[in-house]
Amino acid sequence: PDASSPLDGVDLLKAKVSNVGWMGGEYPRSGSGTQLPKGEWNMAHNGDPFIGSSTYNTMRAWPVSVRRGFLGFEVGNEILTGAVLTNGSSRANPCRAAYVDRQGPAKNRQSWDPATVLLAVRGLGSFWSSEATGMNNVSDMGINGWEDDGITHNQSYIVARAGSPQLVAAAIDELLLRPPSQVEL
């Protein structure tokens, strides 16, 4: 509880959130593709024991009622976006500035986080499917593995459909090219 809510973090999640897109891990397990077995960056931060134990504790405390869809390193790593911003967007576009500052002009970047936002907002759509039975087991070092026990645990990991990395990239690039809305806060 704090000044914003009488609920603690877990109770606030239960009350306000039904679904979350979670960028983290590698599926079906850490080290199964391109990552080292020390765990994916967002869950293990290059083997940092604090990050790994924080991920472990978060996974254990997460309310079962709040569905989790895990988009792994291997999915976002194939989705390349941003190069279109150099010539297709105004210099005033903050997304253009961020990509050009980070990557240089006309260069793409892997899109782990933008893909996860797209998943959270639009769902699986025609881009992805999901493995819906089993659960994501994460060690206290942040190393994950999917345990398919045949039971639905309100968790899934995302699998790219054939050709979807390019389609997802095009959808993200289209959103990045949109001019910022004039919103009053």
C-alpha positions in Angstrom: 0.0 0.0 0.0 1.1 3.6 -0.7 -0.4 7.0 -1.5 -1.7 5.8 -4.9 -3.4 2.6 -3.8 -4.4 0.7 -0.6 -3.4 -2.5 -2.4 0.0 -4.1 -2.3 1.7 -5.0 -5.6 0.3 -8.5 -5.9 -3.3 -7.5 -5.0 -3.0 -4.5 -7.4 -2.0 -6.9 -10.2 -4.9 -9.2 -9.4 -7.4 -6.3 -9.4 -6.2 -4.4 -12.5 -4.3 -6.7 -14.9 -5.7 -9.7 -16.8 -2.9 -10.4 -19.3 0.8 -9.4 -19.6 3.3 -9.7 -22.5 6.6 -10.6 -20.9 9.9 -10.3 -22.9 12.3 -12.6 -21.3 13.8 -16.1 -21.5 14.5 -18.4 -24.4 12.2 -21.2 -25.3 11.9 -24.0 -24.8 14.9 -23.4 -22.5 17.9 -21.1 -22.0 20.8 -22.2 -24.2 18.5 -24.0 -26.7 19.2 -21.5 -29.4 21.6 -18.6 -29.6 22.0 -17.7 -25.9 24.5 -19.2 -23.5 23.1 -21.4 -20.8 23.7 -18.6 -18.3 20.2 -17.3 -19.1 18.7 -14.6 -21.3 19.5 -11.0 -20.6 16.2 -9.9 -19.2 16.0 -12.8 -16.7 19.7 -13.2 -15.8 21.5 -10.0 -17.0 24.7 -11.9 -18.0 24.6 -14.1 -14.9 24.1 -11.3 -12.4 22.8 -13.2 -9.2 20.7 -10.3 -8.1 18.8 -10.1 -11.4 18.4 -13.9 -11.5 17.1 -14.1 -8.0 14.8 -11.1 -8.6 13.3 -12.8 -11.7 12.9 -16.1 -9.7 11.1 -14.3 -6.9 8.9 -12.3 -9.3 7.9 -15.6 -11.1 7.0 -17.2 -7.7 5.0 -14.3 -6.4 3.1 -13.6 -9.7 -0.6 -14.2 -9.3 -1.9 -17.2 -11.2 -5.0 -15.2 -12.2 -2.9 -12.9 -14.4 -2.0 -14.6 -17.7 1.6 -14.4 -18.9 2.6 -14.7 -22.5 6.4 -15.0 -22.8 8.1 -13.7 -25.9 11.6 -15.1 -25.9 15.0 -13.8 -27.2 14.8 -16.1 -30.2 11.5 -14.5 -31.4 12.5 -10.8 -31.1 16.0 -11.5 -32.4 14.6 -12.2 -35.9 12.5 -9.1 -36.0 14.5 -6.2 -37.5 13.1 -2.7 -37.4 13.9 1.0 -37.5 16.0 1.5 -40.7 12.9 3.0 -42.4 12.9 5.9 -40.0 16.0 7.6 -41.4 14.4 8.6 -44.7 10.7 7.9 -43.9 10.3 10.1 -40.9 10.8 13.7 -39.7 13.9 14.5 -37.8 11.5 15.6 -35.0 10.2 12.1 -34.6 11.6 10.9 -31.2 11.6 7.2 -32.4 13.8 8.2 -35.4 16.2 10.1 -33.1 16.4 7.1 -30.8 17.1 4.6 -33.6 19.6 6.8 -35.4 21.4 7.7 -32.1 21.7 4.0 -31.2 22.2 2.2 -34.5 23.3 4.9 -36.9 21.4 6.0 -40.0 19.4 3.5 -42.0 20.3 0.5 -39.7 17.8 -1.9 -38.2 17.8 -3.2 -34.7 16.4 -6.4 -33.2 13.0 -5.8 -31.8 12.4 -7.8 -28.6 10.6 -5.1 -26.7 8.6 -3.5 -29.6 7.4 -7.1 -30.5 6.3 -7.7 -27.0 4.4 -4.5 -26.9 2.7 -5.4 -30.2 1.8 -8.8 -28.7 0.4 -7.3 -25.5 -1.7 -4.8 -27.5 -2.9 -6.8 -30.5 -2.6 -10.4 -29.2 -1.3 -13.4 -31.2 -3.1 -12.4 -34.5 -1.6 -14.0 -37.6 2.0 -13.4 -36.4 2.3 -15.9 -33.6 1.1 -19.1 -32.0 1.7 -20.2 -28.4 2.5 -23.2 -26.4 -0.2 -23.1 -23.8 0.3 -26.1 -21.6 3.1 -26.2 -19.1 4.9 -23.4 -17.3 8.1 -21.4 -17.3 10.5 -22.6 -14.6 13.1 -20.0 -13.8 16.0 -20.8 -11.5 17.4 -18.3 -8.9 20.2 -17.6 -11.5 17.6 -16.6 -14.1 18.0 -19.6 -16.3 14.6 -20.7 -17.7 13.1 -23.8 -19.1 9.6 -24.6 -20.2 8.1 -27.6 -18.4 5.2 -29.1 -20.4 3.3 -31.1 -17.9 0.1 -31.1 -20.0 -1.6 -28.7 -17.5 -2.6 -25.1 -18.3 -1.0 -22.8 -15.8 -2.2 -19.5 -17.4 1.2 -19.1 -19.1 2.4 -19.6 -22.6 5.4 -19.0 -24.7 5.2 -17.4 -28.1 6.3 -19.1 -31.3 6.7 -17.3 -34.6 4.7 -18.5 -37.5 6.4 -19.0 -40.8 7.3 -15.6 -42.4 6.1 -13.7 -39.4 9.4 -12.0 -38.4 9.2 -9.9 -41.6 5.4 -9.3 -41.1 5.9 -8.2 -37.5 8.8 -6.0 -38.6 6.6 -4.3 -41.2 3.8 -3.7 -38.6 6.3 -2.2 -36.1 7.9 0.0 -38.7 4.5 1.2 -39.8 3.8 2.2 -36.2 7.2 3.9 -35.8 6.6 6.0 -38.9 3.4 7.4 -37.7 3.8 11.0 -36.5 3.4 11.6 -32.7 -0.1 12.4 -31.6 -0.8 15.7 -30.0 -1.9 14.6 -26.6 -2.6 16.8 -23.6 -1.7 15.3 -20.3 
